[in-house]
Amino acid sequence: MDALGGEPGIYSARYGGASASDHDRCLLLLERLAGTPAAQRTARFRCAIAIATPEGRTEIAHGVCEGVIATTLQGEHGFGYDPIFLLPERGLTMAQLTPAEKNLISHRARAARAARAILERMLAEETMRKAT
């Protein structure tokens, strides 16, 4: 999260301590962002998928979903920070989307599509190599 210098970042599952629930972590973020203007509440979900071949070739697929942190928890779907992760273009949090909608736009879905494209390209290259 930009206003918090990147927190919770890679520690998102442990933010607030090992015993904190998803709900606790959301409340902690809301508390730490109290009074922060909307323009400074920008955040993003990121996913990276590493692909490695037995020959040692490696590639990384990335997926990003941009949003802002809402001022209250909203929605019943999803998990983690979904109830406070607002998608400005939709006016909804991730937790307000149906699972099918979320699975189309999430950072994980975007990374998976990118990984699939890499794997398809690798397969085509391997097929071409074997044909020559």
N, C-alpha and C positions, 0 to 999 in steps of 0.2 A: 504494500500500500504506500502510495507516494507521500502522503502527509506524515506517515510514521517512519519515514526513512527505509521503506522496504519491508517493515514488519507486517505480518508474521513471516513472510517469505518461506524458506525451506523448513521452518519450524512450525508451520501452520497446524499440524496435528498435535503438537505439544505446547502450543501457545496458551499461556495461563497455567501451565503445570501439567504433569502427567495425569492427574485425576480430573482435569477439567473436561466437561462434556462439550459437544458441539454448541449447545445452547449457551453454556458458560463462555466459550470463546467468542461467540457473536456478541454477547453482552459486554465483554471486556473491550472488544474493538469499538463498540458504540460508545462506551465510557471514555476511552482514550481519544475518540474523535469528537467528543461533545464540543460544540461551538465552532467546529471547523466548517468553513463555507463549502458548499456543494462543489464548486470548481476545484477545490483542493482535496476532494474525497475520491480521486481517481484510483482505480485498482485494476488488476488483471489476474486472471487465472492462466497459468502456463503449464504446458505438458511437453515433454521431450521423449521420443521413442528412439532408442539406439538400435541400429541394425548392424550385425557383424556376420561376415561370411567365414566359412572355414579357411578360406584363402587369406584372410586378414583384411579384407576390405571392410571399411566402416562408413556408415552414413547416419545422420541424425535427422529425424523428422520433428518439426516443431508445430505446436498449435497454441494460439493465444485467443482469449476471449476478454475483451475490454469492457469495463463497467465503472460504476461508482458505488461507494458504500452508502446505503440508505440510512435514514435516521432511526428506523424502527424495523423490527423483524416482521416479515410479511411472507405468507405462503406456507403451504403444507407439504410440498414435494421436496425431493432432493435430500441433501445432507450437508454437513460441514457449514460453510459460509453462505450457502445458497439463499437463506432467508434475508440476508443483508446485501447480497450482491445484485445491484440494480442495473438493468440493461436500459440505458436512456432511450435508445431507439424504439423500444417496446413499452417502456413505462412500467415494467414488471421486474420483480426479482427472479432469479433462477428458480426459487422455490415456488413461484406462482405459475411457472410453465408446466405443461404436462411433461411426463418423462420422455415422450416421443419428441416434443419440441426441443427440450434440453439436449437430447442426444444428437440433434442435427447441428446445433450451434456451439456446443461446449468445446473447451480447449482440448479435451481428450478426443472428441470426434474429429476435430480439425487435424490433430496430430496423427490420428489413425488413417485419415484420408491421405495425408501427405506420405505416411509410411507405406500405404498400399501403392501409391504411385511410384515410390522408390523401388519397392519389391517387383512391381510389374516391369519397370525399366530394367532392373537387374536380370529378371527372367528373360526378357527379350534379348538383352545383350548376350546372355549365356547361350540362348538358343541360336543366335546368329554366329557366335563363336564356334559352336559345335557343328554348325552347318558348313563352315568353311574349311 
